[in-house]
């Protein structure tokens, strides 16, 4: 039985809540007065918002994800927003990528999103809520040794468009956000692919910053603010089925320049 919660306080579920963008989103929603539910495979190393709920679990395992939603339904009878942020990355040449690599990544980046939306649907319908799927610029313009990740993020865009159409009669909006280079643990790991040279981490970060029109790498809180915009029915009520790119202008510049 869900707790009797103040219906005037909106509730958001954020997956990957312990990561760079996820934890920034937790802060943004909490500061805006939302009740936050966070889910992550890793522990949450800071104090979680006191009126919220943090659940540690593996969303790539269907049985665990079903259990996570049982706990969520005991906590609340509605969701005003679902932020599908959790993701993993495989940085390997395509021909060296194994079936296990593919399955492990898709189970987090695609299957958990599919199954999680199914589980969250009734709670979202109750609130006429919003879904924000965190894709990536790799869905529209990519680079070497990251094909599996790019494929998963492209799939997220297609799913976003399809669900925007299918869920419109229920007044559930579905949009996607496509971050570019953002200072997160995943970015730092990705620098090891060697596509930006073999220098120090700082040197490779500086080279990456040059690829953007603004000449810098993004901050997690900048992405979190955009996620909040898409989740908030007061700000983006006429947006659905859309893909918002936030990459410092990297994909705006011709690669031949």
Secondary structure, DSSP 8 states (H G I E B T S, - for coil): ------TTS-EEEEESTTSHHHHHHHHHHHHTT-EEEEEESS---S---TTSEEEE--TTSHHHHHHHHHHHHHH-S--SEEEE-------S-GGG--HHHHHHHHIIIIIHHHHHHHHHHHHHHHHT-EEEEE--GGGTS--TT-HHHHHHHHHHHHHHHHHHHHHGGGT-EEEEEEE-SBSSHHHHHHGGGSTT-SS-HHHHHHHHHHTSSSSS-B-HHHHHHHHHHHH-TTTSTT--S-EEEESTTGGGS-TT-
